[in-house]
Amino acid sequence: MYFSSLLSLVLLTAPLTTARTLHARADTRDLYKAYAGSSKTYPGITHMGASIEGVSVSSSGEVYAVNQTHLMNLNTGTALHTASKSDTKAYFASSRVLRSGEILLGDAGNKKVLKISKDGKVSADPFVANGKWLQPNDMTLSADEKHLYLSGMNWGENLGDAWYAGISDPKKPSHQQIPTKNAGLYRTNGIELDANEWKLYITSAQNSESKNTIATKVYSIFLNPETMKPADGETWNLELDFHAVDGLEKQKLLAADMDLDGMRIDIMGNMFSTLNAYNRVVRWNVNDKTDTTVIKLATVERPTNLEFGGKDGTTLVVVGKCKKNNPDASEEVEKTRACVDEIPVEFPGRAFYALKHGAKPNEKCKAGKRRARMV
Ligand SMILES: *[C@@H]1O[C@H](CO)[C@@H](O)[C@H](O)[C@H]1NC(C)=O
């Protein structure tokens, strides 16, 4: 512990960590276009409300989302699981669909993950739980479905956490905290593996005393390929400092709730991050930070989460509160509805690919003109 905090102190003060991100520049031309998700495609969006988040995808490309009390298949409009009325602590915040069609459902309020069967029965409650977790708020799963990574936060304390859960033997899950305190990380939120599962990415937002968001960053940590956990002494590296990206409006980034929320990666290393109060999604290439694009949204305001869905996994589905489409409507009304946008993208998402192929893309994927080609 002492060693790792000393090491992170050195990292924090090393000019190298900021120099890496200096040349990031966001392309603000409308290279990607967001469309309103139609209520025919997503009948389940209608009543989800302001707490919508935790998007996941199934192997057929159907998209699921959660709100505080419901797990919903957005494409069918079926609520698969509902928290019991007496469970006042329930706060669903994340979901991941397995190859079997079962769904891992993250309950931040009860600090546990449940397993829900295809037809909505609770098959494990808890599936995995840990009283030391701050939440979990979001989670990501390895392609072999044996390793789960979870993030949580405590807003008031300006704190976050990251955890590993080994779930190859569901009867005996193993737990390991990946320390974020003393490593320059504050409120962690979005969490994702890179396409080849060499690294774990996590977002960090820092509050000022006056509750503005004074730092919005993404960090990564290398995983030991044998254990799929960070090796002893491994520390977080700064990947992208959004305040240092040219082309993003600096003043706006300093507003309250300017958090990176959900983030998901495609099989070629394009990470799509939701910037909550900026009302935008940012695509950044994890292999080349100069390759960054800002994407405006169509109907979603305050995007919380996103995932690649659709038949070939190339429709990025973004959820959040609705934009005020009627300027006369009271803010209150519009801000309690959930909306969904679709952004057509070039390459399928990592999670979709893993569900389809049961494997990581590895070097087998070559960038084609518009689609990845598997060799
Ligand atoms: C959550 O979603 C369900 C199903 O759509 C809905 O009935 C419920 O009102 C929503 N909760 C909130 C707080 O919006």
The ligand as a Gaussian input file, in Angstrom:
#p B3LYP/6-31G(d) Opt

LIG

0 1
 C      -38.791000       2.854000     -14.541000
 O      -39.256000       2.118000     -15.656000
 C      -40.529000       1.552000     -15.491000
 C      -40.809000       0.724000     -16.732000
 O      -40.722000       1.511000     -17.887000
 C      -41.573000       2.613000     -15.229000
 O      -42.824000       2.020000     -15.037000
 C      -41.158000       3.427000     -14.012000
 O      -42.059000       4.476000     -13.820000
 C      -39.753000       3.972000     -14.199000
 N      -39.306000       4.642000     -12.991000
 C      -39.024000       5.940000     -12.948000
 C      -38.594000       6.462000     -11.605000
 O      -39.100000       6.694000     -13.898000

